Amino acid sequence: GSGLWSLNTKTLEAERMRFAQCPIDLDYAKIHNIIRDKQGNTWLSVYQKGILEVPNSGRLFNCLPVKATQESEHNLSNVSCFSERSDARIYGLDGAGFIVEHSDGLLSHFSTENSVLNSNAIMSLRSVENDVTFVGTYNHGLFVLDKTFKLMREPKLAILDSESIMCMAYKKERKELYIGTNGSGVFVYNLESKELNQLVVD
């Protein structure tokens, strides 16, 4: 609820970021997720506003509503996370499942009503090689969206079925997915061996 800040990693000083032409008052915005694209633009998922593109130039902002279907007038704006892969962009919604925006512009909406999801609260997303995306939920563990857009459970991840998956990071060189939970620490999942281990920090 305190907007967008920039942290200088050398001095460890934080500075609030302000933009004159921004259509949203970022000073009071609740920002769930931040990513940067290859062009240096910053994308923010803003609570009740959808997706805000902050251009590298600092002007000509773009606010994108997130809808369940192309025809829908309802903006599913509580975007908690998003991820991009070569064939799609995926939006996780806190309370409405997740949406896949395909490269041709078509939209697919996954929820408890039409898929194996048993929670509509999507907390985290992480796409890895071969266009596979891991979908983290609140209190119902981790799901896998494969390259054909089939959503499934991975049996080796069953130990996480009652966990809230709050964040994920991927180390490509080691083929390891780091899974942050709400209360049970961090787990490491190796995509090649399919082994899941809890990370122990001394």
N, C-alpha and C positions, 0 to 999 in steps of 0.2 A: 503493500500500500504506500510505499515511499518513492516510487518512480525508478528511474534508470540512473545508475551511477557507473563511473569509470574508475577502476583501481589501477594505480601506477604500481607495478610489481616490484620496482626498484626502491621507491620511497615508502611504499605501503600507504600512500595517501589516496583517499577517495574523493572524487569530485562529481557533483550532480551534473548530469547532461541535460542541457536545454536546447530546444530548436525553435526558432522564431515562427516557422510556418507549420509546425506540427498540429494536426487536427485534433489531437487528444492532449489533455492536460497531464503530461507525464509525471508531474510532481506528486500526484495523488493516485497514479495508476498502479494496479496490482498486476505485476508481470510474472507469469508462470515460467516462461522459457525464452531463451535467447539463442539464435544461431546466426552465423554469418555465411553468406554465399561466396562464390568464387569471384564475384565482382566487387566484393567489399561492402555490400549492403547488409544491414542488420535487420533481422526479422524478430519481432516480439509477439508473443501470445499474451494479449491483454484481456483481463477479466471483463466480461460483458461487452467487449468491443470487437472481438475476433482477432485477426492478424494485422499487425501494423508493420509496414515496410519502412525502415529508416534508410533512405538512400545514402550512399557514400558521399554524395555531394552536399547532404544536409538540407535539401529542398526537394519539392515535388514528392511529398509523402503519399503513400498509398495504403488505405485501410480496406482490408478484404473481409467481408462477412463470410462465415462458414456455414453452409447450409446442408441439410440432409440429402436433398436432391436438387437438381438444377431448377426445377419448377417451384420448389418450396419458397415461401415467403418468410419462413421462420429462420432466424439467425441463431445457430447453435454456437453462441459466442463464448461459452466458458471453455476455452481451449487451454488444456493443462500442459500439453506437450505437442511437438510435431517432429517429423523425421522425413528425410528425403532419400529416395533411391533412384536408380536410373530410369525406372518406368513409372514412377508415381511419387506424389507427396502425400503423407499420412498425417491426419490431425487427430490427436487424442482429446476426448471431451470428458470433463468431470461430471458425469451423470447421464451421458447419452451415447456411450460406446465410442467408436472411432469412424472416421470417414477417410476413404481412399480417393484421392483425386488422380485419375489416370492421365497418362501423357496425352491422350486424345480429348481430355476435358470432361470425360464422363465421371460420375461420382458413384461410389459404392458405400453404403452405410452398414456397418457391422454393429449389432447390439445383442442384448439378451433375447430379443424377440426373433432374430433370424440367423443366429450363429451359435457356436458352442460357448460363447462368452457367458459367464454366470455373474458378471459384475459390469455395470455400465460406467463405473468410475475408473477412467483410464488415467494413470498417474505418470507413466513414462513410456517412451518409445525409443528403440535403438535399431537402426538398419545396419546390416553387415554385408559382407560380400555375397555375390550370387543373388542379390535382391531378396534377402530374407530379413524380416523385421520381427523383433521381439516386442511384445505388448505387455506392459506391466500394469496390473490392476490394484485396486484398493481391497485388501483382505481376501483376494482370491488368486494370488500368485501370478504366474507368467504364462502367456500364450505365444504361439509362433505363427506368423503369417508368411507362408512360403512364397516362392517366386511365381506360382500360379494363382496367388491370392486365396489359397485355401488356409483357413484358420484352424489350428489344431493345438492339442496339448502335447508336450514332449514328456514321455514317461519318466525320463531321468530327472526332470525338474519337479516331480510330484511333491518333494519335501517342502517346496515353497507354496503349495496350494492354498494355505491359509495366511500367507504373508502379504503385506502391502509393499509393492515394488515401487519405491519412490524415485529411484534414478538408476541409470545404467551407463557404463562406459565400456568401450571395446578396444582391445589391444590387438591390432591386426597381425603383427609379427608373430605373436604367440597363439593366435586364434582363441583368445580368452575374453569372455564377457564378464565384466564386474557388475554385480547386482547389489544395489543398496536397498536395504529393507527398513521398515519402520519398527525398530526395537530389537531386531535379531542380527544386526551387523551386516557385514558384506560377504557375499558368496561369489565364488569364481567358477564359471562354467566353461569348460574347454569344448569348443565346437567340433573338434576332430575326435577326441576320445569319448565325448559325451559324459565326462566326469564332472560332478558338482562337489565343491569343497567350500567349507566356511573359512574365510580369511581370518587368521589369528595374528594379531599385532601385539608384540611384546612391549 
